[in-house]
């Protein structure tokens, strides 16, 4: 993992499976210093990692977290690892007949609006010189061109909207940070709470552990350049259609 030695890394939703794995991988790599783990609930992190509270449903906490992190110096990497597919009262719709405005609002709030507000407050603290990265976990099902099965209206639409926000953000960020990379990342099917109801066995072929997914994602980020900014990439480095 290559990075300027003077910049920090920030992982948002460090209490989730992939987020926690990303924090551990970044701390072990020593490519960024310091590493910040941001989450609403307390996260178990390696020694030396700095924890900062944040709630993506409360913009004031996002602004406060960005100010806290930015005060310590330029940020080289921000990864938004939040996501919701299901929770109490929320589950993927199999048909348009199941559409519920309250469910759609909850899903868009976490998957789209939250990351957008993170960008609003954290892009200003990204390093202005040299390479810097703003990434958010997206999903292959957010691809409009790749939609062959239908269903999952809210989740698909929220990730498609996120991808558009990242694309738009990449254009604006390039004006002040010409070496910046803004991308979406598809982590694959990970053995986490998000995917648990939709996989029969965590040892199934194609299901990876969070630490494996995190290692893949960091390698992908390391391989991307400015020309890739605005795109969405899978864990294996392939570009996902818009």
C-alpha positions in Angstrom: 0.0 0.0 0.0 1.7 3.2 -1.1 0.9 6.6 0.5 2.6 9.8 1.5 4.2 9.2 4.9 2.8 12.4 6.3 -0.9 11.7 5.8 -3.5 9.8 7.9 -6.1 7.3 7.0 -9.7 7.3 8.1 -12.1 4.4 8.1 -15.8 5.2 8.8 -17.9 2.4 10.4 -14.9 0.8 12.0 -17.3 -1.3 14.1 -18.6 -3.3 11.1 -16.9 -6.4 9.7 -15.2 -4.9 6.7 -14.5 -1.6 8.4 -12.8 -3.2 11.3 -10.7 -5.4 8.9 -9.7 -2.3 6.9 -8.5 -0.5 10.1 -6.4 -3.5 11.1 -4.9 -3.9 7.7 -4.0 -0.2 7.5 -2.6 -0.2 11.0 -0.4 -3.2 10.1 0.8 -1.8 6.8 2.2 1.5 8.4 1.5 3.2 5.1 -0.5 5.9 6.8 -0.1 7.5 10.1 -2.1 7.9 12.1 -5.0 5.6 11.3 -8.5 6.8 12.6 -11.4 4.4 13.3 -14.7 6.3 13.2 -17.9 4.7 14.3 -21.2 5.3 16.2 -20.6 2.5 18.6 -17.3 1.6 20.3 -15.0 -0.4 18.0 -12.2 -2.8 19.0 -9.1 -1.5 17.3 -5.3 -2.2 17.3 -3.0 -0.3 19.6 -2.2 3.2 18.3 -5.3 3.6 16.2 -7.3 6.7 17.1 -11.0 6.4 17.6 -13.5 9.2 16.9 -17.3 9.0 17.4 -19.5 9.7 14.3 -23.1 9.1 13.4 -23.9 9.3 9.7 -27.5 10.2 10.6 -26.2 13.4 12.4 -24.3 15.8 10.2 -23.0 17.7 13.2 -21.0 14.6 14.3 -19.6 14.2 10.8 -18.4 17.8 10.8 -17.0 17.5 14.3 -15.1 14.3 13.3 -13.7 15.9 10.2 -12.5 18.9 12.2 -10.9 16.5 14.8 -9.1 14.5 12.1 -8.1 17.5 10.0 -6.6 19.4 12.9 -3.9 16.7 13.1 -2.7 17.1 9.5 -3.6 16.2 5.9 -5.6 13.1 5.3 -4.4 10.7 2.6 -7.2 8.1 2.6 -10.9 8.1 3.6 -12.9 4.9 3.2 -16.6 4.9 4.0 -17.4 1.4 4.9 -21.1 1.9 5.9 -24.0 0.1 4.3 -27.4 -1.3 5.0 -29.2 -4.1 3.3 -31.4 -5.3 6.1 -32.3 -4.6 9.7 -35.4 -4.6 11.9 -38.2 -3.6 9.5 -35.9 -3.4 6.5 -35.3 -6.1 3.9 -34.7 -6.2 0.2 -37.9 -6.0 -1.9 -38.6 -8.9 -4.2 -41.3 -6.9 -6.1 -42.3 -3.3 -6.6 -45.5 -4.2 -4.6 -43.3 -4.3 -1.5 -42.0 -0.8 -1.8 -42.3 1.2 1.4 -41.3 4.8 1.7 -40.0 4.5 5.2 -37.8 1.6 4.2 -36.5 3.4 1.2 -35.7 6.5 3.3 -33.8 4.4 5.8 -31.7 2.6 3.1 -30.9 5.9 1.2 -30.0 7.6 4.5 -27.2 5.1 5.2 -26.1 4.0 1.7 -26.3 7.4 -0.1 -26.9 10.4 2.0 -24.4 9.4 4.7 -21.4 8.9 2.4 -22.4 12.2 0.6 -22.2 14.1 3.9 -18.9 12.4 4.7 -17.6 13.7 1.4 -18.9 17.2 2.2 -16.9 17.4 5.4 -13.9 15.2 4.7 -12.9 16.2 1.2 -11.7 19.6 2.5 -9.2 17.9 4.9 -7.8 15.6 2.1 -4.2 16.4 1.2 -4.0 19.0 -1.6 -0.6 17.8 -2.9 0.2 14.3 -3.9 -2.1 11.3 -4.1 -5.2 11.2 -1.9 -8.1 8.8 -2.0 -11.8 9.1 -1.1 -13.5 5.7 -1.4 -16.9 4.3 -0.4 -18.2 0.7 -0.4 -20.7 0.3 -3.1 -22.1 -2.9 -4.7 -22.3 -4.6 -8.1 -26.1 -4.6 -7.8 -25.9 -0.8 -8.0 -24.9 -1.1 -11.7 -27.8 -0.3 -14.0 -26.2 -2.0 -17.0 -25.5 -5.1 -15.0 -29.1 -5.5 -13.6 -30.3 -8.8 -14.9 -32.4 -10.2 -12.0 -34.5 -7.2 -10.8 -35.7 -6.9 -7.2 -33.9 -5.2 -4.3 -35.2 -1.9 -5.4 -34.1 0.3 -2.5 -30.6 -1.2 -2.1 -29.9 -1.2 -5.9 -31.2 2.4 -6.3 -29.3 3.6 -3.2 -26.0 2.2 -4.5 -26.6 3.5 -8.0 -27.2 6.9 -6.5 -24.0 6.6 -4.5 -22.1 5.7 -7.6 -23.4 8.9 -9.3 -22.4 11.0 -6.3 -18.9 9.6 -6.4 -18.6 10.2 -10.2 -19.8 13.8 -9.7 -17.5 14.3 -6.7 -14.5 13.0 -8.7 -15.0 15.8 -11.3 -15.2 18.6 -8.7 -12.4 17.3 -6.5 -10.0 17.1 -9.5 -10.1 20.9 -9.8 -8.4 21.4 -6.5 -6.7 18.0 -6.0 -5.4 16.9 -9.4 -3.9 13.7 -8.1 -7.0 12.7 -6.1 -8.8 9.4 -6.6 -12.5 9.1 -5.9 -14.0 5.6 -6.3 -16.6 3.1 -5.3 -15.5 -0.4 -4.2 -17.4 -3.6 -4.4 -16.1 -5.9 -1.7 -17.6 -9.1 -3.0 -19.7 -11.4 -0.8 -18.2 -11.1 2.7 -19.0 -13.2 5.8 -20.5 -10.3 7.7 -23.8 -9.3 9.3 -24.9 -7.5 6.1 -24.8 -10.7 4.0 -25.7 -13.3 6.7 -29.4 -13.7 5.8 -28.5 -14.2 2.1 -25.9 -16.9 2.3 -26.4 -20.4 3.5 -22.9 -21.0 4.8 -20.0 -18.6 5.4 -17.7 -21.3 4.0 -19.6 -21.3 0.6 -17.5 -20.8 -2.5 -17.3 -17.1 -3.2 -17.8 -16.0 0.4 -14.7 -14.4 1.9 -13.7 -13.3 5.4 -13.5 -9.6 6.1 -9.7 -9.6 6.4 -9.4 -11.2 3.0 -11.8 -8.7 1.4 -10.0 -5.8 3.1 -6.7 -6.9 1.7 -8.2 -7.2 -1.8 -9.7 -3.7 -1.6 -6.5 -2.0 -0.5 -4.6 -3.7 -3.3 -7.2 -2.4 -5.8 -6.9 1.1 -4.4 -3.1 0.8 -4.7 -3.4 -0.2 -8.4 -5.7 2.6 -9.5 -4.7 6.0 -10.9 -6.2 9.4 -11.6 -7.7 8.1 -14.8 -9.8 5.7 -12.8 -11.3 8.4 -10.6 -15.1 8.3 -10.7 -15.4 4.6 -11.4 -16.6 1.7 -9.3 -14.3 -1.3 -9.0 -14.7 -4.9 -7.7 -12.5 -6.6 -5.2 -10.6 -8.2 -8.1 -9.8 -4.9 -9.8 -12.4 -5.2 -12.6 -14.4 -2.1 -13.4 -18.1 -2.4 -12.8 -20.4 -1.0 -15.5 -22.4 2.2 -14.7 
